[in-house]
Every structure is written in C-alpha cells, then in structure tokens.
Amino acid sequence: MSDSESPATHDGNDRPADLRLYIPEPQVWTARVKIGWDKEYCYAKLPGQDYLHLLLNGEIFLESRDERLCLTCAVRRGVVTMDRLYWQNRPRIASIPVVGL
C-alpha cells in the first residue's frame, strides 16, 4: 500500500475495500460532480460550525431540487448509505402501524 492510500481502502486480503454508496431515494437526489472553481456550498453545516462549507472542483455531491450536500453531510443526514441491503432494512409500508382508523 502506498503512502497516499488510506488504510480504509484495503481489506485484510490486500483488495480494495467495498466503498459503494447508495441513495435510497434516487427520485429525489442526483449524484453530481462539481466542475469549475465557482463558489458553490454544501447546504448543511458540520457539527460545531456556524458556516456552510465549499464544494471543490471534482468533488462528488448530491443535489435535490433545492439543496446540495457533500457526501459527508449526506451520509450524516441519512440521504446516502453504505448499507447494500438498505432496501430490505427500511420499514415496509405494510409494517407501519396506521393510527386513528
């Protein structure tokens, strides 16, 4: 492993680790790549910060109709998951109790 690679990018068998991300609501969010150096911001603030942070040229981010999120904020807010079985692990409509009927 070279000095520029982080240890998290390889598993014990010296293979690249599985770093896939999933968007459980792809009809709401679109993955994009920031191109250019115009100032564009992630619309979420990191914990302990009182300002928005920049998206950098070449950075992958998520965009919905009215907001942009860097991948760190998207994972923190649950917009993106690393859980490959997210579609099995979320509540099913039939299992959500109906109240007031």
LUMVOGU-87527 format. One line per field, with one value per residue: residue in one letter; x, y, z of N, C-alpha, C, CB in turn. Coordinates in Angstrom, 2 decimals. Last residue first. Glycine has a CB too. Layout:
LUMVOGU-87527
rovo c(A_...)
neast c(X_...)
nnorth c(Y_...)
nup c(Z_...)
caeast c(X_...)
canorth c(Y_...)
caup c(Z_...)
ceast c(X_...)
cnorth c(Y_...)
cup c(Z_...)
cbeast c(X_...)
cbnorth c(Y_...)
cbup c(Z_...)
END
This chain:
LUMVOGU-87527
rovo c(L_G_V_V_P_I_S_A_I_R_P_R_N_Q_W_Y_L_R_D_M_T_V_V_G_R_R_V_A_C_T_L_C_L_R_E_D_R_S_E_L_F_I_E_G_N_L_L_L_H_L_Y_D_Q_G_P_L_K_A_Y_C_Y_E_K_D_W_G_I_K_V_R_A_T_W_V_Q_P_E_P_I_Y_L_R_L_D_A_P_R_D_N_G_D_H_T_A_P_S_E_S_D_S_M)
neast c(-57.59_-55.45_-52.54_-51.00_-47.57_-45.87_-45.85_-46.49_-44.18_-41.25_-38.32_-35.20_-33.80_-33.91_-32.59_-30.01_-27.94_-25.65_-25.02_-24.15_-26.32_-27.58_-29.11_-28.32_-26.74_-24.19_-24.18_-24.27_-21.92_-20.10_-20.77_-22.58_-25.63_-27.94_-31.46_-33.79_-33.84_-30.62_-27.51_-24.38_-21.03_-17.59_-15.30_-14.20_-13.74_-15.63_-17.93_-17.45_-19.82_-21.42_-21.01_-20.57_-19.87_-20.71_-21.22_-21.50_-24.46_-25.55_-25.19_-22.07_-21.73_-19.59_-17.79_-16.13_-14.36_-15.39_-17.81_-18.80_-20.95_-23.80_-26.64_-29.80_-32.83_-35.37_-35.14_-33.54_-33.36_-31.02_-28.13_-25.07_-21.64_-18.85_-16.41_-14.84_-11.26_-9.05_-7.11_-5.59_-7.10_-8.17_-8.85_-8.28_-8.91_-8.12_-5.56_-5.22_-2.42_0.06_1.94_0.63_0.85)
nnorth c(4.91_5.91_4.76_2.00_1.00_-0.45_-2.68_-1.87_-0.43_-1.36_0.34_-1.00_-3.24_-3.63_-1.45_-1.72_-3.47_-1.99_0.83_3.30_5.94_9.26_10.58_10.78_12.83_11.72_11.48_14.22_15.17_13.78_14.63_17.76_18.72_21.23_21.87_21.70_19.21_17.92_16.41_15.52_15.32_15.00_17.44_18.93_21.74_21.59_23.37_24.93_25.06_27.53_27.96_27.18_23.91_21.78_19.67_21.50_22.46_22.13_22.69_23.43_25.94_27.32_29.49_28.00_26.26_23.11_20.85_18.34_15.83_14.26_12.31_13.38_12.59_11.57_9.10_7.72_7.18_5.86_5.61_4.21_3.56_1.37_0.36_-2.38_-2.15_-3.88_-6.38_-7.49_-8.82_-6.97_-4.18_-0.70_1.84_2.42_3.46_5.49_6.16_7.33_5.36_2.19_-1.18)
nup c(12.78_14.23_12.60_11.35_11.47_8.86_7.28_4.72_4.04_5.88_6.89_5.54_4.74_2.03_1.05_2.07_1.66_1.76_3.38_3.17_2.03_2.05_3.83_6.45_7.33_6.92_4.13_3.49_4.60_2.92_0.31_0.37_-1.12_-2.05_-2.80_-4.35_-5.67_-4.83_-5.18_-3.78_-5.16_-5.59_-6.79_-8.81_-6.82_-3.73_-1.84_1.37_4.09_6.17_9.74_12.29_13.59_15.10_12.33_9.23_7.56_4.21_1.56_0.21_-2.36_-4.77_-6.64_-9.41_-10.56_-12.08_-11.20_-9.11_-10.11_-8.51_-7.96_-6.87_-5.12_-5.72_-6.79_-5.03_-2.03_-1.21_-2.74_-1.65_-2.35_-1.93_-1.17_-0.14_-0.53_-2.70_-1.01_1.00_2.81_4.61_2.38_1.80_2.56_5.10_4.97_2.01_-0.05_-0.14_0.37_-0.87_0.00)
caeast c(-58.62_-56.62_-53.13_-51.91_-48.92_-46.03_-45.46_-47.44_-45.44_-42.17_-39.67_-36.09_-33.73_-34.50_-33.97_-30.89_-29.28_-26.04_-25.72_-23.20_-25.96_-26.75_-29.51_-29.03_-28.19_-24.61_-24.12_-25.33_-23.19_-20.03_-21.02_-21.36_-24.96_-26.76_-30.26_-33.48_-34.38_-32.07_-28.33_-25.76_-22.02_-18.90_-15.95_-14.02_-13.68_-14.43_-17.74_-17.37_-18.50_-21.50_-20.90_-21.69_-19.56_-19.76_-21.40_-20.92_-23.30_-25.60_-26.26_-22.91_-21.64_-20.85_-18.14_-17.14_-13.97_-15.05_-16.85_-18.58_-19.54_-23.18_-25.20_-28.96_-31.43_-35.25_-36.05_-32.92_-34.42_-32.31_-29.10_-26.40_-22.66_-20.03_-16.72_-16.09_-12.46_-9.75_-8.03_-4.95_-6.56_-7.06_-9.23_-7.93_-9.19_-9.52_-5.72_-5.58_-3.66_-1.08_1.70_1.46_0.00)
canorth c(4.30_6.75_5.26_3.07_0.99_0.81_-2.86_-2.76_0.29_-1.57_-0.15_0.12_-2.84_-4.65_-1.67_-0.66_-4.03_-2.55_-0.43_2.29_4.87_8.24_10.68_9.57_13.06_12.10_10.27_13.33_15.63_13.66_13.24_16.99_18.17_20.43_21.85_22.96_20.40_17.76_17.59_15.18_15.81_14.38_16.79_17.48_21.22_21.84_22.19_24.92_24.77_26.49_28.42_28.09_25.02_22.71_19.89_20.42_22.84_21.70_23.41_22.39_25.48_26.63_29.17_28.92_26.84_24.52_21.20_19.78_16.17_15.15_12.46_13.05_13.03_12.87_10.00_8.26_7.92_5.18_6.68_4.02_4.33_1.81_1.74_-2.03_-2.30_-2.63_-6.00_-6.53_-9.60_-7.81_-5.11_-2.10_1.49_2.01_2.05_5.36_5.41_8.18_6.36_3.38_0.00)
caup c(11.95_14.06_13.82_10.99_12.05_9.58_8.68_5.39_4.23_4.75_7.20_5.88_6.14_2.89_0.58_2.57_1.80_0.47_3.60_2.71_2.94_1.40_2.43_6.04_7.34_8.27_4.96_3.00_5.16_4.37_0.71_0.17_0.05_-2.40_-1.95_-3.67_-6.33_-4.99_-5.44_-4.11_-4.21_-5.82_-5.65_-8.86_-8.18_-4.52_-2.67_-0.09_3.54_5.13_8.36_12.07_12.68_15.70_13.77_10.01_8.36_5.61_2.25_0.78_-0.99_-4.50_-5.25_-8.91_-9.27_-12.04_-12.24_-9.19_-9.90_-9.50_-7.73_-8.02_-5.12_-5.06_-7.49_-6.24_-2.73_-1.07_-2.50_-2.22_-1.66_-2.67_-0.79_-0.81_0.29_-2.37_-2.08_0.11_1.71_5.04_3.44_1.56_1.18_4.92_5.33_3.41_0.17_-0.47_1.42_-0.95_0.00)
ceast c(-59.48_-57.70_-54.37_-52.64_-49.73_-47.45_-45.58_-47.11_-46.43_-43.49_-40.52_-37.50_-34.63_-34.64_-34.67_-32.35_-30.27_-27.47_-26.27_-23.80_-24.91_-26.42_-28.79_-29.55_-28.99_-26.11_-24.62_-25.35_-24.34_-21.36_-20.97_-21.62_-23.66_-26.11_-29.17_-32.27_-33.91_-32.56_-29.79_-26.56_-23.40_-19.84_-17.30_-14.70_-13.38_-14.53_-16.57_-17.35_-18.58_-20.11_-21.05_-21.64_-20.80_-19.37_-20.30_-21.12_-22.81_-24.33_-26.44_-23.94_-22.51_-20.67_-19.54_-17.50_-14.94_-14.82_-16.63_-17.49_-19.40_-21.70_-24.62_-27.50_-30.69_-33.84_-35.97_-33.84_-33.86_-33.47_-30.47_-27.29_-23.98_-20.99_-17.94_-16.51_-13.68_-11.02_-8.65_-5.78_-5.89_-6.42_-8.01_-8.43_-8.83_-9.83_-7.14_-5.76_-3.95_-2.42_0.46_1.10_0.89)
cnorth c(3.38_6.15_6.08_3.49_2.22_0.85_-1.58_-2.92_-0.57_-0.90_-0.29_-0.41_-1.66_-4.17_-2.75_-0.90_-3.00_-3.09_-0.96_0.90_3.97_7.19_9.62_9.60_11.84_12.29_10.59_12.03_14.73_14.05_13.06_15.57_17.49_19.96_20.96_22.92_21.69_19.07_17.17_16.46_15.36_14.89_16.21_16.73_19.72_21.22_22.51_23.51_24.62_26.27_27.24_28.67_25.89_23.87_20.80_20.70_21.63_22.15_22.96_23.11_24.27_25.95_28.58_28.51_27.91_25.02_22.70_20.04_17.67_15.31_13.29_13.26_12.55_13.44_11.42_9.16_8.54_5.89_6.01_5.19_4.15_2.56_2.26_-0.64_-1.88_-2.93_-4.66_-6.26_-8.73_-8.61_-5.98_-2.96_0.04_1.59_1.55_3.87_5.34_7.48_7.19_4.36_1.23)
cup c(12.76_13.16_13.48_12.26_11.62_10.14_9.50_6.87_5.00_5.07_5.94_6.13_6.50_4.34_1.39_2.22_2.34_0.49_2.28_2.87_2.32_2.45_1.61_4.62_6.90_8.37_6.35_3.81_4.72_5.02_2.23_0.68_-0.37_-1.11_-2.53_-2.74_-5.67_-5.60_-5.51_-4.26_-4.65_-4.74_-6.05_-7.73_-8.15_-5.91_-3.59_-0.66_2.02_4.56_7.41_10.66_12.49_14.81_14.33_11.50_9.13_6.31_3.70_1.63_-0.73_-3.15_-5.18_-7.49_-8.80_-10.63_-12.21_-10.21_-10.08_-9.16_-8.87_-7.64_-6.36_-5.22_-6.90_-7.05_-4.00_-1.78_-2.41_-1.83_-2.40_-1.77_-1.54_-0.32_-0.52_-1.57_-1.72_-1.14_0.66_3.93_3.76_2.72_0.85_3.49_5.09_3.73_1.66_-0.25_1.14_0.16_0.00)
cbeast c(-58.01_-56.20_-52.10_-52.91_-48.83_-45.73_-44.05_-47.45_-46.04_-42.38_-40.37_-36.10_-32.33_-33.66_-33.97_-30.44_-29.25_-25.08_-26.87_-21.87_-27.21_-25.43_-29.21_-30.16_-28.53_-23.90_-22.67_-25.12_-23.47_-18.89_-20.00_-20.12_-25.87_-25.75_-30.61_-34.66_-35.89_-32.80_-27.90_-26.38_-21.96_-18.80_-16.13_-12.57_-12.61_-13.22_-19.05_-16.13_-17.92_-22.51_-19.55_-21.68_-19.05_-18.54_-21.41_-19.42_-23.64_-25.78_-27.55_-22.07_-22.01_-21.23_-18.03_-18.41_-12.59_-16.13_-17.35_-18.19_-18.60_-23.90_-24.49_-29.34_-30.72_-35.60_-37.50_-32.46_-35.01_-32.65_-29.05_-27.03_-22.27_-20.72_-15.53_-17.22_-12.35_-10.10_-9.13_-3.58_-7.66_-7.53_-10.45_-6.40_-8.45_-10.45_-5.35_-6.88_-3.57_-0.98_2.90_1.31_-0.97)
cbnorth c(3.53_8.05_6.10_2.63_0.94_2.04_-3.37_-4.12_0.70_-3.10_0.80_1.19_-2.50_-5.92_-2.05_0.69_-5.25_-3.65_-0.25_2.40_4.05_8.86_12.09_9.32_14.22_13.38_9.71_13.02_17.09_14.52_12.32_17.65_17.17_21.25_21.38_23.38_20.34_17.44_18.30_14.26_17.36_12.80_17.78_17.17_21.97_21.30_21.80_25.66_23.50_26.89_29.14_29.21_24.49_21.97_18.55_20.24_24.01_20.15_23.23_21.34_26.59_25.60_30.42_28.94_27.42_25.33_20.74_20.38_15.39_16.53_11.07_13.92_12.54_12.75_9.47_7.13_9.01_5.05_7.79_2.68_5.84_0.61_2.64_-3.10_-1.47_-1.84_-7.09_-7.04_-10.42_-8.73_-5.99_-2.26_2.41_3.14_1.84_6.16_4.00_8.64_7.27_4.05_0.00)
cbup c(10.80_13.52_14.62_9.86_13.58_8.67_8.75_4.71_2.87_4.47_8.20_4.76_6.48_2.85_-0.91_2.03_2.71_0.05_4.63_3.50_3.33_0.78_1.88_6.96_6.44_8.70_5.01_1.51_4.75_4.93_0.06_0.92_0.79_-3.28_-0.55_-2.89_-6.33_-3.61_-6.74_-3.03_-4.08_-5.79_-4.49_-8.84_-9.00_-3.80_-3.49_-0.55_4.18_4.00_8.12_13.11_11.31_16.08_14.53_9.68_9.33_5.72_1.51_1.62_-0.04_-5.64_-4.36_-9.83_-9.37_-12.70_-13.65_-7.80_-10.88_-9.53_-7.62_-9.27_-3.87_-3.57_-7.42_-7.11_-1.81_0.38_-3.63_-1.74_-1.59_-3.31_-1.06_-0.52_1.60_-3.66_-2.32_-0.29_1.07_6.10_3.01_1.38_0.26_5.33_6.78_3.74_-0.44_-1.91_1.56_-2.32_1.22)
END
